[in-house]
Amino acid sequence: MIGRLARFVQVMFPLGLHLTYGLLWTVSFEGTAVLLAGSGPWSPSWATAARFATVVLTLLFMRMLDEQKDFDYDVVHNPDRPLVTGAITTGELRTAMTVIAAVLLGLNALVSPLSAVAVAVVLAYGLVLWAAETAFPAVREDILLNLAAALPIQALINVYLCVSLYGTGQVRPNAVLIGLLVLYACVFVHLEFARKTRQGGTDERLYSQVLGVHGSAAWTLALALVAVGLDLALVLPLLPVPVALLPTLAAVFPLVGAWRYWGPGRRNWPRGTAVGFVVVLCAGLTVQAVVGF
């Protein structure tokens, strides 16, 4: 079973990519939250490492859950997926999810009781969403409705980070943290839109099928630019202008993505520009947090 799970992770959850993504997400969010809360200089701690592990393991938990939710769709559109081919079984995925949940609860109990409660809420919402998609197929089949239902998972992970920071005394409730939550929601939805903004079959679940090839691309571009604008609005009152402008370098990526998408005969949003946007933006936010005091 361990070998089969390892192969599943290798195929469906490449560790290099997700560890990098989880690290950038965690440290940039934590550092920016401390900066905006005015809690003094930020530096990573063992609690940061626990939050990083929590973000990555939570994403893996949700990946395993999604494989089961999307089984019928994958039989038609992704027949090479491990669950479809039998390379792993539903029972093995559920056993792994149970172990992950236990590890997350135990790890976060060491950070603070509030951290354990917050991560439990994230996992519970994923299971509730699974039940909702099973009971109401429209939640699964309508891509915009599904986005609205799934977005709280990412939002709750960010709320978990805020609650965990509060539980360890690193931040106090602050209205500007709402702006930070919106910023990260825009980053996630930009990445999600970029992944599903392209030409495809009429039976594929793509935003461009619902919003049109131009409407979907416009949303993809706008979300990235709003995220950059929000960061400027939040940090310009606190930081020297050169430091505050660092994350604006990330805006180059969605602009290049839009230029290539609307170029002759393309109509496929280049995924590399979306990944580059996330990497450069999160790196810029991290630098701001480190040198912001």
C-alpha positions as CSV (number, residue, x, y, z in Angstrom):
1,M,0.0,0.0,0.0
2,I,2.8,2.4,0.9
3,G,4.4,1.9,-2.5
4,R,1.1,2.4,-4.3
5,L,0.5,5.6,-2.4
6,A,4.1,6.8,-3.2
7,R,3.4,6.3,-6.9
8,F,0.1,8.1,-6.6
9,V,1.9,11.1,-5.0
10,Q,4.5,11.0,-7.7
11,V,1.9,11.2,-10.4
12,M,-0.8,13.3,-8.9
13,F,1.0,15.4,-6.4
14,P,4.6,16.1,-7.5
15,L,6.4,16.9,-4.3
16,G,8.9,19.3,-5.7
17,L,6.1,21.5,-7.1
18,H,3.8,21.3,-4.1
19,L,6.5,21.7,-1.5
20,T,7.7,24.9,-3.3
21,Y,4.1,26.1,-3.6
22,G,3.3,25.3,0.0
23,L,6.4,27.0,1.3
24,L,5.9,30.2,-0.7
25,W,2.3,30.3,0.3
26,T,2.9,29.8,4.0
27,V,5.9,32.1,4.5
28,S,4.5,34.9,2.3
29,F,1.1,34.9,4.0
30,E,2.5,34.6,7.5
31,G,5.1,37.3,7.0
32,T,2.6,39.7,5.4
33,A,0.1,39.0,8.1
34,V,2.6,39.9,10.8
35,L,3.7,43.0,8.8
36,L,0.1,44.3,8.4
37,A,-0.8,43.5,12.0
38,G,2.1,45.7,13.2
39,S,3.5,42.9,15.4
40,G,7.1,43.7,15.0
41,P,9.8,42.0,12.8
42,W,8.8,38.7,11.3
43,S,11.1,35.7,11.2
44,P,10.2,32.0,10.7
45,S,9.9,29.7,13.6
46,W,9.1,26.0,14.3
47,A,5.4,27.0,14.2
48,T,6.1,28.3,10.6
49,A,7.4,24.8,9.7
50,A,4.3,23.2,11.2
51,R,2.0,25.6,9.2
52,F,4.0,24.8,6.1
53,A,3.6,21.0,6.7
54,T,-0.1,21.6,7.3
55,V,-0.7,23.5,4.1
56,V,1.1,20.8,2.0
57,L,-0.6,17.9,3.8
58,T,-4.0,19.6,3.5
59,L,-3.5,20.0,-0.2
60,L,-2.6,16.3,-0.5
61,F,-5.7,15.4,1.5
62,M,-7.9,17.5,-0.9
63,R,-6.1,15.9,-3.9
64,M,-7.0,12.5,-2.7
65,L,-10.6,13.6,-2.0
66,D,-10.9,15.1,-5.5
67,E,-9.7,11.9,-7.1
68,Q,-12.7,10.1,-5.6
69,K,-15.1,13.0,-6.4
70,D,-14.1,13.2,-10.0
71,F,-13.9,9.5,-10.7
72,D,-16.8,9.4,-13.2
73,Y,-15.5,12.5,-15.1
74,D,-12.0,11.1,-15.2
75,V,-13.1,7.7,-16.6
76,V,-14.1,9.7,-19.8
77,H,-11.6,12.6,-19.9
78,N,-8.6,11.4,-17.8
79,P,-8.5,7.6,-18.2
80,D,-4.8,7.4,-17.1
81,R,-5.5,8.7,-13.6
82,P,-4.3,6.2,-10.9
83,L,-7.8,5.6,-9.4
84,V,-9.3,5.0,-12.9
85,T,-6.5,2.5,-13.9
86,G,-6.6,0.7,-10.6
87,A,-3.1,1.7,-9.6
88,I,-4.6,2.7,-6.3
89,T,-8.0,1.9,-4.6
90,T,-10.6,4.0,-2.9
91,G,-9.9,2.2,0.3
92,E,-6.2,3.0,0.2
93,L,-6.9,6.7,-0.4
94,R,-9.4,6.8,2.5
95,T,-6.9,5.1,4.8
96,A,-4.2,7.7,3.8
97,M,-6.7,10.5,4.3
98,T,-7.5,9.3,7.8
99,V,-3.8,9.1,8.7
100,I,-3.2,12.6,7.3
101,A,-6.1,14.0,9.3
102,A,-4.7,12.5,12.5
103,V,-1.2,13.9,11.8
104,L,-2.6,17.3,11.1
105,L,-4.7,17.4,14.3
106,G,-1.8,16.2,16.4
107,L,0.8,18.5,14.8
108,N,-1.4,21.6,15.2
109,A,-2.4,20.7,18.8
110,L,1.3,21.3,19.5
111,V,1.2,24.7,18.0
112,S,-2.0,25.8,19.8
113,P,-5.5,24.5,20.4
114,L,-6.9,27.1,18.0
115,S,-4.7,25.8,15.3
116,A,-6.0,22.3,15.7
117,V,-9.6,23.6,15.6
118,A,-8.9,25.6,12.5
119,V,-7.4,22.8,10.5
120,A,-10.2,20.5,11.6
121,V,-12.7,23.0,10.1
122,V,-10.7,23.0,6.8
123,L,-10.8,19.2,6.5
124,A,-14.4,19.0,7.5
125,Y,-15.4,21.5,4.8
126,G,-13.7,19.3,2.2
127,L,-15.8,16.3,3.3
128,V,-19.0,18.4,3.4
129,L,-18.3,19.6,-0.1
130,W,-17.8,16.0,-1.2
131,A,-21.2,15.1,0.3
132,A,-22.8,18.2,-1.4
133,E,-21.5,17.3,-4.8
134,T,-22.7,13.7,-4.4
135,A,-26.2,14.8,-3.3
136,F,-26.5,17.7,-5.7
137,P,-24.8,16.9,-9.0
138,A,-25.1,20.5,-10.2
139,V,-22.6,21.6,-7.6
140,R,-20.1,19.3,-9.3
141,E,-21.1,19.8,-13.0
142,D,-21.6,23.6,-13.1
143,I,-18.1,24.9,-13.2
144,L,-18.9,28.3,-11.7
145,L,-21.0,26.9,-9.0
146,N,-18.3,24.4,-8.2
147,L,-15.7,27.2,-8.0
148,A,-18.0,29.1,-5.6
149,A,-18.3,25.9,-3.5
150,A,-14.6,25.0,-3.6
151,L,-13.1,28.5,-3.1
152,P,-13.8,28.4,0.7
153,I,-11.3,25.5,1.0
154,Q,-8.5,27.9,0.0
155,A,-10.0,30.7,2.0
156,L,-10.2,28.5,5.1
157,I,-6.6,27.5,4.7
158,N,-5.7,31.2,4.9
159,V,-8.1,31.7,7.8
160,Y,-6.3,28.7,9.4
161,L,-3.0,30.5,9.0
162,C,-4.5,33.7,10.6
163,V,-6.0,31.8,13.5
164,S,-2.8,29.8,14.1
165,L,-0.8,33.1,14.1
166,Y,-3.3,34.5,16.6
167,G,-3.1,31.3,18.7
168,T,0.7,31.8,19.1
169,G,0.3,35.5,19.8
170,Q,1.9,36.7,16.5
171,V,-1.1,38.7,15.3
172,R,-4.2,40.3,16.7
173,P,-7.5,40.7,14.9
174,N,-7.0,43.5,12.4
175,A,-9.3,44.7,9.6
176,V,-6.4,44.9,7.1
177,L,-6.1,41.1,7.4
178,I,-9.4,40.9,5.5
179,G,-7.7,42.6,2.6
180,L,-4.9,40.0,2.8
181,L,-7.5,37.2,2.6
182,V,-9.0,38.7,-0.5
183,L,-5.6,39.2,-2.1
184,Y,-4.8,35.5,-1.7
185,A,-8.2,34.5,-2.9
186,C,-7.5,36.4,-6.1
187,V,-4.2,34.7,-6.5
188,F,-5.8,31.2,-6.2
189,V,-8.7,32.0,-8.6
190,H,-6.2,33.5,-11.1
191,L,-4.3,30.2,-11.1
192,E,-7.6,28.2,-11.3
193,F,-8.9,30.3,-14.2
194,A,-5.5,30.1,-16.1
195,R,-5.6,26.3,-15.8
196,K,-9.1,26.1,-17.4
197,T,-9.0,29.0,-19.9
198,R,-8.3,27.4,-23.2
199,Q,-9.9,25.8,-26.2
200,G,-11.4,22.4,-25.5
201,G,-14.2,20.0,-26.2
202,T,-17.8,21.1,-25.4
203,D,-18.0,18.4,-22.7
204,E,-15.0,19.6,-20.8
205,R,-15.3,21.7,-17.6
206,L,-13.6,24.9,-18.7
207,Y,-14.3,28.5,-17.7
208,S,-13.9,29.5,-21.3
209,Q,-16.9,27.3,-22.2
210,V,-19.1,29.2,-19.8
211,L,-17.7,32.7,-19.9
212,G,-16.4,32.7,-23.5
213,V,-12.8,32.7,-24.7
214,H,-12.5,36.4,-24.1
215,G,-14.5,36.7,-20.9
216,S,-12.6,33.9,-19.2
217,A,-9.2,35.4,-20.2
218,A,-10.3,38.9,-19.0
219,W,-11.2,37.5,-15.6
220,T,-7.8,35.6,-15.5
221,L,-5.9,38.8,-16.2
222,A,-8.1,41.0,-13.9
223,L,-7.7,38.7,-10.9
224,A,-3.9,38.9,-11.0
225,L,-3.9,42.7,-11.4
226,V,-6.3,43.1,-8.5
227,A,-4.1,41.0,-6.3
228,V,-1.1,43.2,-7.1
229,G,-3.2,46.3,-6.6
230,L,-4.4,45.1,-3.2
231,D,-0.9,44.5,-2.0
232,L,0.1,48.0,-3.0
233,A,-2.9,49.4,-1.1
234,L,-2.0,47.4,2.0
235,V,1.7,48.0,2.2
236,L,2.3,51.5,0.7
237,P,1.4,53.2,4.0
238,L,3.9,51.0,5.9
239,L,7.0,50.5,3.6
240,P,9.4,52.5,1.6
241,V,8.2,52.8,-2.0
242,P,11.0,50.6,-3.6
243,V,10.1,47.8,-1.2
244,A,6.4,48.2,-1.6
245,L,6.7,48.0,-5.4
246,L,8.6,44.7,-5.4
247,P,5.5,42.5,-5.9
248,T,4.4,44.6,-8.9
249,L,7.1,42.7,-10.9
250,A,4.7,39.8,-10.8
251,A,2.3,41.7,-13.0
252,V,4.5,41.1,-16.0
253,F,3.4,37.4,-16.0
254,P,-0.3,37.9,-16.5
255,L,0.3,40.6,-19.0
256,V,2.5,38.3,-21.0
257,G,-0.1,35.6,-20.6
258,A,-2.8,37.8,-21.9
259,W,-0.6,38.9,-24.9
260,R,0.1,35.3,-25.8
261,Y,-3.5,34.2,-25.3
262,W,-4.9,36.8,-27.5
263,G,-2.1,36.3,-30.1
264,P,-2.9,34.8,-33.5
265,G,-4.3,31.3,-33.2
266,R,-3.5,30.6,-29.6
267,R,-6.6,30.8,-27.3
268,N,-4.8,28.8,-24.6
269,W,-3.7,30.7,-21.5
270,P,0.0,29.7,-21.0
271,R,0.1,28.0,-17.6
272,G,3.7,28.9,-17.1
273,T,2.8,32.6,-16.8
274,A,0.3,31.8,-14.0
275,V,2.8,29.7,-12.1
276,G,5.4,32.5,-12.6
277,F,3.0,35.0,-11.3
278,V,2.4,33.1,-8.1
279,V,6.1,32.4,-7.5
280,V,7.2,36.0,-8.1
281,L,4.3,37.6,-6.1
282,C,4.8,35.3,-3.1
283,A,8.6,35.9,-3.2
284,G,8.0,39.6,-3.3
285,L,5.6,39.5,-0.4
286,T,8.1,37.5,1.6
287,V,10.9,40.0,0.9
288,Q,8.6,42.8,2.0
289,A,7.9,41.0,5.3
290,V,11.6,40.4,6.0
291,V,12.8,43.9,5.2
292,G,9.7,45.7,6.2
293,F,10.9,46.7,9.7
